[in-house]
């Protein structure tokens, strides 16, 4: 196996680990914090799911905007979550370095 292929495989594995770690962090926050869970549920509208690619892209953009808005609201009212997310970010950086 060449060095380039090995680096690509390792980078893909690192990216998958990072995505998994972030998914676990988000799932933990939603499992622990009832206010965050209610906000996410109130902003999810299942009737607006689009079938075409343009609709999917716009839906993703709206969902990301909703999550960013929820995150901004939670950062001011929940400092404990911010500490948790800060530690998760530090662990993510260390995962990329090793």
Secondary structure, DSSP 8 states (H G I E B T S, - for coil): --HHHHHHHHHHHHHHHHHHHHHHHHHHHHHH-HHHHHHHHHH--GGG--SSHHHHHHHHHHHHHHHHHHHHHHHHH-HHHHHHHHHHHHHHHHHHH-
